[in-house]
Amino acid sequence: MQPIAVIKLLLFCLLIQTSRATDSNDNIFAKALQAQKDSHYTEAIYLYESLKNKNLTSSALHNNLGLSYIGKQQTGKAILEFERALKSSANNKDALHNLEVAQKAVEEQYTIAKPLFFVRWWNGISKSMTSPGWAILFLIQISIGSAALCYWRISKKRTFLKAGIMLLILSLLPLIFGFQQKSFESSKNTAILIVGHAGLRQSPDLAEKESEIIHEGSKVEILKQEGLWVHIRLQNNLIGWIPVKMLERI
């Protein structure tokens, strides 16, 4: 057999194998979705997790997995998956809605104080677009503002001067939101508490008295890890230690 024919045969076999693998993965996703619709949440979770283990993740997969965890009343893991869905695609409105519902359920169960309205409003705007989206909006505002100033230099009309200055000032907002969203998208140090509750300690020692109780679904920043313990910062800026097994990184 000629070398070219051998190469063609190998490429054909590779194409068939890849096609079968894709079909298999599509079938697994379809089975998981059907199991989820039939309220067979344990099966759905197993199938979705099997796809994750193959690194075949997507925003939709994380969102569906989160809903399956809700069905199993594992709210902490559900919030983790909704956060992962939004990290993969900030425009996933279903995941954003599901995250808000899950967080509200935790707040009502444990009577957790909500962040200030301004903080929730600011973070909500930041997550409404991806970092490239904010970058594009920034460039558009900068371009239009600069064009308005150039036209003012020619026409001497103060309207264009005011519009140009206003647009250049407002362009700082998408720049700030973009950096904030980029930090969230690329961060590997944020995590979610996946157990019912955990005691925050001032040193990595079970004998240490608990200074604060945090509840499942709480988002934390991991500062460092020492053995089986992690030093974390809560969203209210409290700092302490908890066992690493109680967390999963987003």
C-alpha positions as CSV (number, residue, x, y, z in Angstrom):
1,M,0.0,0.0,0.0
2,Q,1.3,3.4,-0.9
3,P,2.2,5.9,1.9
4,I,-0.5,8.4,0.8
5,A,-3.1,5.6,0.9
6,V,-1.9,4.7,4.5
7,I,-2.2,8.3,5.6
8,K,-5.7,8.6,4.1
9,L,-6.7,5.5,5.9
10,L,-5.3,6.7,9.2
11,L,-7.1,10.0,8.9
12,F,-10.4,8.3,8.0
13,C,-10.1,6.1,11.1
14,L,-9.3,9.1,13.3
15,L,-12.3,10.9,11.9
16,I,-14.6,8.0,12.6
17,Q,-13.2,7.7,16.2
18,T,-13.7,11.4,16.9
19,S,-17.2,11.3,15.5
20,R,-18.1,8.4,17.7
21,A,-16.7,10.1,20.8
22,T,-18.7,13.2,20.0
23,D,-21.9,11.2,19.5
24,S,-21.2,9.4,22.8
25,N,-20.7,12.7,24.7
26,D,-23.9,14.1,23.1
27,N,-25.8,11.0,24.1
28,I,-24.5,11.3,27.7
29,F,-25.6,14.9,27.9
30,A,-29.0,14.0,26.5
31,K,-29.4,11.2,29.0
32,A,-28.4,13.5,31.8
33,L,-30.9,16.1,30.7
34,Q,-33.7,13.5,30.5
35,A,-32.8,12.1,33.9
36,Q,-32.9,15.7,35.3
37,K,-36.4,16.3,33.7
38,D,-37.6,13.0,35.2
39,S,-36.3,14.1,38.7
40,H,-33.7,11.3,38.7
41,Y,-31.2,13.7,40.1
42,T,-28.6,11.2,41.3
43,E,-28.3,9.8,37.8
44,A,-28.2,13.2,36.2
45,I,-25.4,14.4,38.5
46,Y,-23.4,11.2,37.8
47,L,-23.7,11.8,34.0
48,Y,-23.0,15.5,34.1
49,E,-19.9,14.9,36.4
50,S,-18.7,12.2,33.9
51,L,-18.6,14.9,31.2
52,K,-16.8,17.3,33.5
53,N,-14.2,14.6,34.1
54,K,-13.5,14.6,30.4
55,N,-13.1,18.4,30.5
56,L,-16.2,18.8,28.3
57,T,-17.7,21.6,30.4
58,S,-19.9,24.4,29.3
59,S,-22.0,27.1,30.9
60,A,-25.2,25.1,30.1
61,L,-23.7,21.9,31.7
62,H,-22.8,23.7,34.9
63,N,-26.2,25.3,35.1
64,N,-28.0,22.0,34.6
65,L,-25.7,20.3,37.1
66,G,-26.6,23.1,39.6
67,L,-30.3,22.5,39.1
68,S,-29.7,18.8,39.7
69,Y,-28.0,19.6,42.9
70,I,-30.9,21.7,43.9
71,G,-33.1,18.7,43.3
72,K,-30.9,16.8,45.8
73,Q,-31.1,19.7,48.2
74,Q,-27.4,20.3,48.0
75,T,-27.6,24.0,47.8
76,G,-23.9,24.7,48.4
77,K,-22.8,22.6,45.4
78,A,-25.7,24.1,43.3
79,I,-24.4,27.6,44.0
80,L,-20.9,26.4,43.1
81,E,-22.1,25.2,39.7
82,F,-24.1,28.3,39.0
83,E,-21.0,30.4,39.7
84,R,-19.0,28.2,37.4
85,A,-21.7,28.7,34.7
86,L,-21.4,32.5,35.0
87,K,-17.6,32.3,35.0
88,S,-17.8,30.4,31.7
89,S,-20.4,32.8,30.3
90,A,-21.5,35.9,32.1
91,N,-24.4,36.3,29.8
92,N,-26.1,33.1,31.0
93,K,-29.3,34.6,32.3
94,D,-30.7,31.3,33.5
95,A,-27.6,30.6,35.6
96,L,-27.8,34.2,37.0
97,H,-31.5,33.7,37.9
98,N,-30.9,30.3,39.4
99,L,-27.9,31.6,41.5
100,E,-30.1,34.4,42.9
101,V,-32.8,32.0,43.8
102,A,-30.4,29.6,45.5
103,Q,-28.7,32.4,47.4
104,K,-32.1,33.7,48.6
105,A,-33.0,30.2,49.8
106,V,-29.8,30.1,51.9
107,E,-30.4,33.6,53.3
108,E,-33.9,32.7,54.3
109,Q,-32.8,29.4,55.9
110,Y,-30.0,30.8,57.9
111,T,-31.2,34.4,58.2
112,I,-28.0,35.7,56.6
113,A,-27.7,39.4,56.2
114,K,-27.7,40.6,52.6
115,P,-24.9,42.8,51.2
116,L,-25.7,46.4,50.9
117,F,-28.0,47.3,48.0
118,F,-25.2,49.3,46.3
119,V,-22.8,46.4,46.5
120,R,-25.4,44.0,45.0
121,W,-26.2,46.5,42.3
122,W,-22.6,47.1,41.4
123,N,-21.7,43.4,41.2
124,G,-24.8,42.7,39.2
125,I,-23.8,45.3,36.6
126,S,-20.3,43.9,36.5
127,K,-21.5,40.4,35.8
128,S,-23.9,41.5,33.1
129,M,-21.2,41.3,30.4
130,T,-18.0,39.5,29.9
131,S,-14.6,41.3,30.2
132,P,-14.3,41.5,26.3
133,G,-17.8,43.0,26.2
134,W,-16.8,45.7,28.6
135,A,-13.6,46.3,26.7
136,I,-15.6,46.8,23.5
137,L,-17.9,49.3,25.2
138,F,-15.0,51.2,26.6
139,L,-13.4,51.5,23.1
140,I,-16.7,52.6,21.6
141,Q,-17.1,55.4,24.2
142,I,-13.5,56.5,23.9
143,S,-13.8,56.6,20.1
144,I,-17.1,58.6,20.1
145,G,-15.9,60.9,22.9
146,S,-12.7,61.6,21.0
147,A,-14.6,62.2,17.7
148,A,-16.9,64.7,19.5
149,L,-13.9,66.6,20.8
150,C,-12.3,66.7,17.4
151,Y,-15.6,68.0,15.9
152,W,-15.8,70.6,18.6
153,R,-12.3,71.9,17.6
154,I,-13.6,72.3,14.1
155,S,-17.1,73.6,14.7
156,K,-16.5,75.4,18.1
157,K,-19.9,74.2,19.3
158,R,-19.8,73.7,23.0
159,T,-22.4,70.9,22.8
160,F,-19.8,68.6,21.3
161,L,-17.3,69.7,23.9
162,K,-19.7,68.7,26.7
163,A,-20.6,65.4,25.0
164,G,-17.0,64.5,24.4
165,I,-15.9,65.2,28.0
166,M,-19.0,63.3,29.4
167,L,-18.3,60.3,27.2
168,L,-14.6,60.2,28.2
169,I,-15.5,60.4,31.9
170,L,-18.2,57.7,31.6
171,S,-15.8,55.4,29.7
172,L,-14.1,54.9,33.1
173,L,-17.1,52.8,34.2
174,P,-16.8,50.0,31.6
175,L,-13.0,50.1,32.2
176,I,-13.6,49.5,35.9
177,F,-16.3,46.9,35.3
178,G,-14.1,45.1,32.8
179,F,-11.1,44.8,35.1
180,Q,-13.4,43.6,37.9
181,Q,-15.0,41.0,35.6
182,K,-11.6,39.9,34.2
183,S,-10.4,39.4,37.7
184,F,-13.4,37.2,38.5
185,E,-13.0,35.2,35.2
186,S,-9.3,34.5,35.7
187,S,-9.3,34.1,39.5
188,K,-8.5,30.6,40.9
189,N,-8.7,31.8,44.5
190,T,-12.5,32.1,45.0
191,A,-14.4,29.1,46.4
192,I,-17.8,28.1,47.7
193,L,-18.6,26.4,51.0
194,I,-20.3,23.1,50.0
195,V,-21.1,21.8,53.5
196,G,-24.0,22.9,55.7
197,H,-21.9,25.2,57.9
198,A,-18.3,25.6,59.1
199,G,-16.6,27.3,62.0
200,L,-14.1,30.0,61.2
201,R,-11.0,29.7,63.4
202,Q,-8.1,32.1,64.0
203,S,-5.5,29.3,63.6
204,P,-5.5,26.0,61.7
205,D,-6.4,23.9,64.7
206,L,-9.6,22.1,65.7
207,A,-8.9,23.0,69.3
208,E,-9.1,26.7,68.4
209,K,-12.5,28.3,69.4
210,E,-14.8,29.1,66.5
211,S,-15.0,32.9,66.0
212,E,-17.7,32.9,63.3
213,I,-20.1,30.4,61.7
214,I,-20.4,30.5,57.9
215,H,-23.1,28.6,55.9
216,E,-23.2,26.6,52.7
217,G,-23.1,28.6,49.5
218,S,-20.9,31.3,51.0
219,K,-18.3,32.7,48.6
220,V,-14.8,33.2,50.0
221,E,-11.4,34.2,48.9
222,I,-8.6,31.7,49.5
223,L,-5.5,33.5,50.8
224,K,-3.3,30.5,51.4
225,Q,-3.3,26.8,52.2
226,E,-1.4,25.0,54.9
227,G,-1.8,21.2,54.7
228,L,-5.5,20.4,55.2
229,W,-6.4,23.9,56.2
230,V,-7.0,27.1,54.1
231,H,-6.8,30.7,55.3
232,I,-9.8,32.5,53.8
233,R,-11.4,36.0,53.6
234,L,-15.2,36.3,53.8
235,Q,-17.2,38.8,51.8
236,N,-17.5,40.9,54.9
237,N,-13.7,40.9,55.2
238,L,-13.5,38.6,58.2
239,I,-10.5,36.3,58.0
240,G,-9.9,32.9,59.4
241,W,-9.1,29.2,58.9
242,I,-11.3,26.3,57.9
243,P,-10.6,22.7,56.6
244,V,-9.9,22.7,52.9
245,K,-12.3,19.7,52.3
246,M,-15.3,22.1,53.1
247,L,-14.6,24.2,50.0
248,E,-14.5,23.8,46.3
249,R,-12.9,26.4,44.0
250,I,-15.1,28.0,41.4
